[in-house]
Amino acid sequence: MAIYNLGSINADMIYRVPHLPLPGETLACTSLSRGLGGKGANMSVAAARAAARVLHIGAVGADGAWAVERLLEYGVDTRHIARATEPTGHAIIALDDTGENNILLYPGANHTLTVPQIEAALATAGPDDTFLFQNETNAQAEAARLARGRGMRVAYAAAPFDADATAAVLPLLDLLVLNEVEAAQLAQATGTSAENLPVRDVVVTLGAEGCRWHNANTGRTQHVPAVKVTPVDTTGAGDTFTGYLLAGLDRGLPMLQALALASRAAALKVTRVGAADVVPDLKEVTEAHFGAL
């Protein structure tokens, strides 16, 4: 069993600010750091740290060798990461003292993937494997169709949200993960609530309120509470949640148990500053003690 993740790889440039900048405001930063990021890379690292076998399908520029080396260090199979002529993608992240952020994203090499490259990466995949993707690369629908044709479980994290991109892949999905705002945007665009989408499993993350899971086969919606922590950086929390969720399912955990594990991992992640570089490993998540606030 393995997780094949078609995903972005970014350099995260994190600027600490006293508050998120307002329109037209010039704001002095208190610090700057660079780390590994991108929703795809974050999820690959999270799934690998949750003890899954993860193969990342992506691309970096000539300036991205450090990112590939770091993914490999974190346990991700990097054989299917291409070198592109475009620069490596990057994100400019403003992070305030409450842990909230806003992000400017440059896709770069993440939008240079080819269908033959993806097809070659999936050549050995089968029905026991999972295909995961997000909305920070190109060729999403084509890749999902290739994965569906190989009998793989197809999972999609609908972020950054785009209604047309999400609608294009909905018929191909077994699992859809989106946050509460994205669920509302999708419902407005399609006229269909998350609970009525043509997807077997839909997980809506609710931040500090946890998440809700709807299973189309049973028609039931269940709530999983969040672990209460004091956040210092919410960057990558949803990606950590998704990576751990898919890793749990890949190991055969029941959905509710996988969701509970993912919630613990996301809670631990938001107590740390950074993205992929500070995703907790499975031992940390299972042994963590969360005190009452």
C-alpha positions in Angstrom: 0.0 0.0 0.0 1.2 3.5 -0.8 0.1 7.1 -1.3 0.9 8.7 -4.6 0.7 12.5 -4.1 0.5 14.8 -7.1 1.4 18.0 -5.2 3.1 21.3 -5.1 6.6 22.0 -3.7 7.2 25.5 -2.5 9.8 27.6 -0.6 7.8 29.2 2.2 9.1 32.7 3.0 7.6 33.5 6.4 7.4 37.1 7.6 6.5 37.7 11.2 4.3 40.8 11.6 2.5 42.4 14.5 -0.8 42.1 12.7 -1.9 41.1 9.2 -1.4 44.0 6.8 -4.4 46.1 5.8 -5.0 47.3 2.2 -2.4 50.0 1.3 -0.5 49.5 4.6 3.3 49.3 4.8 4.2 47.1 7.7 7.7 46.3 9.2 8.4 42.6 9.7 10.0 41.4 12.9 11.7 38.3 11.3 12.1 36.2 8.2 12.6 32.5 7.7 12.6 30.1 4.8 11.1 26.6 5.0 9.7 23.7 2.9 6.1 24.2 2.0 3.4 23.9 -0.6 0.2 21.9 0.1 1.5 18.9 -1.7 4.9 18.8 0.1 3.2 19.4 3.4 0.8 16.5 2.9 3.6 14.2 1.7 5.7 14.9 4.7 2.7 14.5 7.0 1.7 11.2 5.5 5.3 9.9 5.6 5.7 11.0 9.2 2.5 9.1 10.0 4.2 5.9 8.8 2.8 5.7 5.3 4.8 4.9 2.1 4.6 8.2 0.1 5.6 8.8 -3.5 5.6 12.5 -4.4 4.8 13.5 -8.0 5.8 17.1 -8.7 8.4 19.5 -10.1 11.0 22.0 -8.9 13.3 24.4 -10.7 17.0 24.5 -10.8 16.8 26.3 -7.5 14.8 23.5 -5.8 17.4 20.8 -5.1 17.3 21.7 -1.4 13.5 21.0 -1.3 13.9 17.6 -2.9 16.7 16.7 -0.5 14.5 17.8 2.5 11.5 15.7 1.3 13.8 12.7 1.0 15.2 13.3 4.5 11.6 13.3 5.8 10.9 9.9 4.3 9.2 10.8 1.0 10.1 8.9 -2.2 11.3 11.7 -4.6 12.0 9.7 -7.7 9.0 11.2 -9.6 9.9 14.9 -8.9 10.9 16.5 -12.2 13.3 19.4 -12.8 11.7 22.2 -14.7 13.0 25.3 -16.4 10.6 27.5 -14.4 11.7 28.5 -10.9 10.5 26.5 -7.9 7.2 27.7 -6.6 7.2 29.9 -3.5 4.8 31.4 -1.0 5.1 34.7 0.8 3.5 34.2 4.2 2.6 37.0 6.7 2.2 35.5 10.1 0.9 37.5 13.1 1.2 37.1 16.8 -2.1 35.1 17.1 -1.0 32.5 14.6 -3.2 33.7 11.8 -1.7 34.2 8.3 -2.2 35.4 4.8 -0.4 34.0 1.8 0.8 35.1 -1.7 1.5 32.1 -3.9 3.7 31.8 -7.0 3.2 28.5 -8.7 6.3 28.3 -10.8 7.5 24.8 -11.6 4.3 23.3 -10.0 2.4 24.2 -13.2 4.9 22.5 -15.6 3.9 18.8 -15.0 3.1 16.7 -18.0 0.5 13.9 -18.3 3.2 11.4 -19.5 5.2 12.1 -16.4 2.2 11.5 -14.1 1.3 8.3 -16.1 4.9 7.0 -15.6 4.8 7.7 -11.9 1.5 5.7 -11.6 2.7 2.8 -13.7 3.2 0.5 -10.7 0.1 1.7 -8.7 -3.0 -0.4 -8.1 -6.2 -0.8 -6.2 -4.5 -1.0 -2.8 -3.0 2.4 -3.3 -4.2 6.0 -2.8 -3.9 8.9 -5.2 -3.9 12.3 -3.5 -3.9 15.7 -5.1 -4.7 19.4 -4.4 -5.3 22.6 -6.5 -1.7 23.8 -6.7 -0.6 21.9 -9.8 -1.8 21.5 -13.3 -3.2 18.3 -14.9 -5.4 17.5 -12.0 -8.4 16.0 -13.8 -6.2 14.1 -16.2 -4.2 12.6 -13.3 -7.4 11.7 -11.4 -8.7 9.8 -14.4 -5.4 7.9 -14.7 -5.6 7.0 -11.0 -9.3 6.0 -11.3 -8.4 3.8 -14.3 -5.9 1.9 -12.1 -8.5 1.3 -9.5 -6.8 3.6 -6.9 -8.7 5.4 -4.1 -8.8 9.0 -5.2 -8.6 11.8 -2.6 -8.7 15.5 -3.2 -8.0 18.4 -0.9 -9.9 21.2 -2.5 -7.4 24.1 -1.8 -6.7 26.7 -2.8 -10.3 26.6 -3.7 -11.6 26.9 -7.3 -15.2 25.9 -8.0 -14.5 24.9 -11.6 -11.5 22.8 -10.8 -13.4 21.1 -8.0 -16.5 20.5 -10.1 -14.3 18.9 -12.8 -13.0 16.2 -10.5 -16.0 15.5 -8.3 -17.2 12.5 -10.3 -13.7 10.9 -9.9 -13.4 11.2 -6.1 -13.7 8.7 -3.3 -12.7 11.2 -0.6 -13.0 15.0 -0.6 -11.4 17.2 2.1 -12.3 20.9 2.4 -12.7 23.5 5.0 -15.9 25.2 6.1 -15.4 28.3 3.9 -14.6 26.1 0.8 -17.6 23.9 1.5 -19.8 27.1 1.5 -18.2 28.3 -1.7 -18.7 24.9 -3.4 -22.4 24.8 -2.3 -22.9 28.3 -3.7 -21.2 27.4 -7.0 -23.0 24.0 -7.5 -26.2 24.4 -5.5 -25.4 21.2 -3.6 -24.4 21.0 0.0 -21.3 19.0 1.1 -23.6 16.2 2.4 -25.2 15.8 -1.0 -22.1 15.7 -3.2 -21.6 12.6 -5.4 -18.5 11.6 -3.3 -18.5 8.6 -0.9 -16.7 10.4 1.9 -16.7 14.1 2.5 -14.7 15.7 5.3 -15.3 19.3 6.2 -12.6 20.7 8.6 -13.9 23.3 11.1 -10.7 24.7 12.7 -11.0 24.8 16.5 -14.3 23.0 16.3 -12.9 19.8 14.7 -14.4 18.3 11.6 -17.5 16.6 10.3 -17.5 13.5 8.1 -20.3 12.5 5.8 -20.5 9.0 4.3 -22.8 8.8 1.3 -23.2 5.0 1.7 -24.8 5.3 5.1 -26.2 8.8 4.8 -24.7 9.6 8.2 -22.8 12.8 9.2 -20.6 12.5 12.3 -18.7 15.2 14.2 -15.1 14.7 15.4 -14.1 17.3 18.0 -10.7 19.1 17.8 -8.0 18.9 20.4 -7.8 22.2 22.3 -4.5 24.0 22.1 -3.1 27.5 22.0 -2.0 28.1 18.3 1.2 29.9 17.4 1.1 29.2 13.6 -1.9 27.8 11.6 0.2 27.4 8.4 0.0 23.8 7.2 -2.5 22.7 9.8 -5.1 21.5 7.2 -2.3 19.8 5.2 -1.1 18.0 8.3 -4.6 16.9 9.0 -5.1 15.6 5.4 -1.7 13.8 5.3 -2.4 12.0 8.6 -5.9 11.1 7.6 -4.8 9.5 4.3 -2.0 7.7 6.1 -4.4 6.3 8.7 -6.8 5.1 6.0 -3.8 3.6 4.0 -2.9 1.6 7.1 -6.5 0.3 7.4 -7.7 2.4 10.3 -11.5 3.0 10.4 -12.5 6.5 9.3 -13.4 7.8 12.7 -10.1 6.6 14.2 -8.1 8.1 11.2 -10.0 11.4 11.7 -9.2 11.5 15.4 -5.5 10.8 14.7 -5.5 13.6 12.1 -7.1 16.0 14.5 -4.3 15.3 17.1 -1.6 15.8 14.5 -3.1 19.1 13.3 -3.4 20.3 16.9 0.2 19.5 17.6 1.3 21.2 14.4 -0.3 24.6 15.2 1.8 24.8 18.4 4.9 25.1 16.1 6.1 27.8 13.7 6.6 26.6 10.1 5.0 24.1 7.7 6.5 20.8 6.4 9.6 21.2 8.5 7.7 21.0 11.8 5.1 18.4 11.1 5.0 16.0 14.0 5.8 12.3 13.6 3.5 9.5 14.6 5.2 8.8 17.9 4.9 12.5 18.9 1.2 12.5 18.0 0.3 9.3 19.8 2.2 10.2 22.9 1.2 13.9 23.1 -0.6 15.1 26.2 -3.0 18.0 25.6 -3.9 19.9 28.7 -7.2 21.8 29.2 -7.1 25.5 28.3 
